Amino acid sequence: MARSQRRRRPGASIGCHEFGVEARMASPILRQLLELTPEDFATYPIWIGCHVADYDEPWFDDTDEETFRPWLGERPVDQSDETLLVRADAKLADGSKLSGFLTPSVDPSDVSSSHPHAFVGERAFGFWSGVLDTATRDASAFQQAVGSDVARILPITFTVDDDVVTGGLTVIVEGWSSQAGVFPKPNRSRKRRLHRRWRSRT
């Protein structure tokens, strides 16, 4: 049945598989990736991708690859679970702090898998654009939103508490990345310094 034709039963109960047992719960809150807000992460610090986790649930036809719902399982979660989004704190180079979120990853230096986002107001700004290569445009939009320049913004350090992800997590963002590269391009000395900072946290 097409998504537009499917009708969800009011108050339907479903299996909540993250508990490891068949628990019952009401139909969940559903959010698209870029609809998530700081308040959502304050209430639920972990969100799970519905299109992977909920393929056998009654609301599945209402979801796509960017639909998430609150995670109701045990905490902390594992660093390797790339179906999740977790609450993070973002610290800019000038010491300014923002809230944000990212995907747990076994390689924190790879923004293509950790997908960090920082909130400015209610809007989430990402730092990985993949094949679209919108890095320059994304950088300009973020600088305008925070009212600062690249030198005061980069690097950005994202941290996740150890009660959310096992062992905690640190992701250092040195620019806006895509498959075409990083903007702005880091000089070699800065790249070595960032690598040493990441290694010191492992």
TIROLO-417623 format. One record per atom (N, C-alpha, C): x negated, y negated, z. Coordinates in steps of 0.1 Angstrom, whole numbers, plus 2048, in hexadecimal, padded with zeros to 3 digits. Each point is the difference from the previous one (the first is absolute). Layout:
BEGIN
XYZ
...
# end
This chain:
BEGIN
7F780C800
8097F4800
7F77F4800
8037F67F8
7F87F47FF
8007F880D
7F57F9803
7FF7F880D
80C7F7801
8047F97F6
80B7F6801
80D807803
80180D7FD
80D807802
80180780D
7F4803806
80080880C
8067F880C
809806808
8057F980C
7FC80780C
7FA7F9809
7FB80580C
80B80280B
80180B806
80A80280A
7FE7F780D
8097F8804
7FE7F880C
7FC80880C
7F57FC807
7FC80780C
7FB80E7FE
7FC8037F3
7FB80E7FE
7F4803808
7FF80D805
7F5804808
7F78087F7
7F3800803
7F68077F7
7F5806809
7F88097F9
7F5806807
7F47F7800
7FA7FE80C
7F57F7801
7F3809801
7FA8037F5
7F580A7FF
7F37FC807
7FE7F3803
7F37FD806
7FF80480E
80B805807
7FF80580D
7FC80E800
7FF8077F5
7FC80E7FF
80C809803
80B7FB804
80C808803
80C7F97F9
80B8067FE
80B7FA7FA
8087F7809
7FC7F4802
8077F6808
80A7F97F7
80B7FB806
80A7F97F9
8007F1803
8027F87F6
8007F1801
8097FA7F6
8047F4803
8097F97F7
7F87FC7F3
8067FC7F5
7F97FC7F5
7F77F4803
7F48007FC
7F67F7805
8007F27F9
7F97F7806
7FD7F37FA
7F78037F4
8037FA7F4
7F88027F4
7FB7F27FC
7F37FF7FD
7FA7F37FC
7F78037F3
8017F77F7
7F68007F5
7F37FA806
7F58047FA
7F37FC805
7FF7F1803
8037F87F6
7FE7F2801
80C7F9807
80A808805
80B7FB809
7FC80180E
7F6808804
7FC80180E
7FB7F3805
8037FE80D
7FD7F3807
7F780380C
7FA7F5806
7F980280D
80980680A
80D7FC800
80A80580A
80280F7FF
8008057F3
80280E7FE
7F4808807
7F47FB7FE
7F5807806
7FF7FE80F
8057F5805
8007FE80E
80A80A807
80B8037F9
80A809805
7FB80F7FE
7FC8027F4
7FB80E7FC
7F27FF7FA
7F5803808
7F37FE7FB
7FB8097F5
80880B7FD
7FD8097F6
80C8037F7
7FE7FF7F2
80A8037F7
7FC80B7F6
8098087FC
7FD80B7F7
8067FF7F2
7F98047F6
8067FF7F2
80B80B7FE
80C7FB7FD
80B8097FF
8008097F4
7FA7FB7F5
8008077F4
7F880D800
7F780180A
7F880C802
80680880B
8037FA80B
80580780D
80E8047FF
8097F97F9
80E802801
8078067F4
7F88087F8
8068057F3
80C808802
80280680C
80C808802
80B7FA809
7FF7F3802
8097F8808
80B7F97F8
80B7FE806
80C7FA7F9
7FE7F37FA
7F67F8805
7FE7F27FA
7F58007F6
7FA80C7FC
7F58007F7
8027F87F3
80C8017FB
8037F97F3
8007F1802
8007FB80C
8007F2803
7F27FB801
7F68097FE
7F27FC802
7F88017F3
7F47F9800
7F68027F6
7F2801807
7F67FF7F8
7F2801805
7FC7F580A
8087F5801
7FC7F5809
80B7FF80B
80780A803
80A80080A
7FB80680D
8017F980B
7FB80680D
80B7FF80B
7FE80880A
80980080C
7F780180C
8057FD80C
7F880280C
7FC80E802
7F4802805
7FB80D804
80480280F
80680B802
80680380E
7F880C806
7F58047FA
7F980B806
7F67FC80A
7F7809804
7F67FE80A
7F67F57FC
7FA7F9809
7F57F77FE
7F580380A
7F47FD7FB
7FB7FA7F4
80180A7F4
8007FA7F4
8008097F4
7F28017FB
7FE80A7F7
7F38037FB
7FB7F67F5
7F37FE800
7FA7F67F6
8028047F2
80280D7FD
8018057F3
80E8007FA
80A7FC807
80E8007FC
8037F47F7
7FF8027F3
8017F57F6
80F7FE7FC
809806807
80F7FD7FE
8057F6809
7F77FA809
8047F780A
7FB7F27FE
8077F6806
7FC7F3802
7FF7FD80F
7F57FA804
7FF7FE80F
7FD7F1802
8057FB80C
7FE7F2804
7F17FE802
7FB7F47FC
7F27FC801
7FF7F1804
7F57FD806
7FD7F2802
7F57FC7F6
8027F47FA
7F67FB7F6
7F97F3806
7F3800800
7F87F5804
7F87FA7F4
8027F47FD
7F97F97F5
7F27FC805
7F87FC7F6
7F27FD803
7FF7F480A
80A7F77FF
7FF7F4809
80680380E
80480D802
80680380D
80F800800
8077FB7F6
80E7FF800
80680F800
80B801806
80680E801
80E8007FA
80280B7F9
80D8037F9
80480E804
80D8037FF
80480E801
8008067F2
80080D800
8008077F3
80380F801
7FC8077F6
80280F800
7F78067F5
7FE80D801
7F88077F7
80380F800
7FB8077F7
80180F7FF
7F4806806
80280980A
7F5807806
7F78077F5
7F3800801
7F88067F6
7F3805807
7FB80B7FB
7F3805805
7F47F87FC
8027F87F5
7F67F77FC
8047F2801
7FE7F980C
8057F3802
7FA7F57F6
7F58037FA
7FA7F77F7
8077FF7F2
80980A7FD
8078017F3
80E7F9801
8017F47FC
80D7F9801
80A8067F6
7FB8087F6
80A8067F7
80780B807
7FC80580B
80780A808
8067FB80C
7FA7F6806
8057FA80D
80A7F57FD
8007FA7F4
80B7F67FD
8037F680B
7F67F8805
8037F780B
8097F47FB
8097FC808
8097F47FE
7FF7F780C
8007F37FE
8017F680B
80D7F87FE
8067FD80B
80C7F8800
7FD7F1801
8057F87F8
8007F1802
80F7FD801
8057FD80C
80E7FE802
80680E7FE
80B8017F8
80780D7FD
7FA8077F4
7F77F97F9
7FB8067F3
7F3808802
80080C7FA
7F5809801
7F77FE7F3
7F37FD803
7F67FF7F5
7F780C800
7FF8067F4
7F780C7FE
7F27FC7FB
7F7809800
7F27FE7FC
7FC80A7F6
8098087FB
7FD80A7F5
80B7FF7F6
7FC7FE7F3
80A7FF7F6
7FF80B7F5
7F7809802
7FF80C7F7
7FD7FC7F2
8088067F7
7FE7FE7F2
8057F27FB
8097FA808
8057F37FC
7F67F5800
7F6801808
7F57F6801
8057F2801
8077FE80B
8067F3803
7F77F980C
7F4805801
7F87FC80C
7FE7F1801
7FD7F97F5
7FE7F2800
80D7F8804
80B8047FA
80D7FA803
80480380F
7FD80C805
80380380E
7F87F8809
7F37FE7FD
7F77F8808
8057F2801
8047FA7F5
8057F3800
80D7FE808
80980A7FF
80C7FF808
7FE80180F
7F6809804
7FD80280E
7FA7F3806
7F67FB7F8
7F97F3805
80A7F5802
80A7FF7F6
80A7F5802
80980380C
80380D802
80980380B
7FA7FD80E
7F3803801
7F97FE80D
7FA7F2801
8007F97F5
7FA7F2800
7F1800803
7F980A7FA
7F2800802
7F98057F3
7F2800801
7F98047F4
7F980E803
7FA8057F5
7FB80E801
7F580180B
7F87F6802
7F580080A
80580280E
80C7FA802
80680180E
80980D801
8038067F5
80980C800
7F880D801
7F68017F8
7F980D7FE
7F3801808
7FD80B806
80880D7FF
80B80080A
80A8087FD
80C802809
7FE80D807
80180180D
7FF80C808
80E804804
80480C7FB
80D806805
7FD80A80A
80780080C
7FE80A80A
80E806804
7FF80D802
80C808804
7FD80680E
8097FE80A
7FF80580D
7FF80F800
7F980680A
7FF80E801
80C807805
80A7F8805
80D807804
8098017F3
7FC7FA7F5
8078027F4
7FA80A7F6
7F27FF7FF
7F98097F8
7F5806809
7FE80D7FF
7F6807808
7F27FA7FE
7FA7FC80C
7F37FA7FF
8007F17FC
80B7FA7FD
8017F37FA
7FA7FF7F2
8017F57FA
7FC7FE7F2
7FB7F27FD
7F57FF7F9
7FC7F27FC
7FE8007F1
8067F77F9
7FE7FE7F1
7FB7F27FE
7F57FF7F9
7FA7F37FC
8037FC7F2
8077F57FD
8047FC7F3
7F67F57FC
7F98027F5
7F67F67FC
8057F87F3
80C8037FC
8057F97F4
80D8067FC
8057FB7F4
80C8067FA
7FC8097F5
80480D801
7FA80A7F8
80A8067F6
7FB8057F5
8088077F6
7F780A7F9
8058087F7
7F78097F9
7F57F97F8
8027F37FD
7F67F97F9
7F57FB809
80180080D
7F67FB809
8067F880B
7F77F8806
8047F880C
7FE7F17FD
80A7F8805
7FF7F27FF
8017FA80E
7F67F7803
7F47FC7F9
7F680B801
7F78017F7
7F580B800
7F77FD80C
7FE809809
7F77FE80B
7F18007FC
7F87F8806
7F28017FC
7FA80C808
7F48047FC
7FB80D805
7FD7FF80F
7FB7F5805
7FD7FF80E
80C801809
80B7FA7FB
80D801807
80580E800
7FF8067F4
80580E7FF
7F9809809
7F27FF802
7F9808809
8047FD80E
8037F4804
8047FC80D
80D806803
80A8007F7
80D806802
7FF80F802
7F78067F8
7FE80F801
7FB80380D
7F67F9806
7FB80380D
80B7FE80A
8087F67FF
80B7FE80A
80A80B800
8038067F3
80980B800
7F980C806
7F38037FD
7F980C805
8007FF80F
7FE7F4806
7FF7FF80F
80D804807
80B8007F8
80D804806
80480E7FE
7F78087F9
80380E7FD
7F980980A
# end
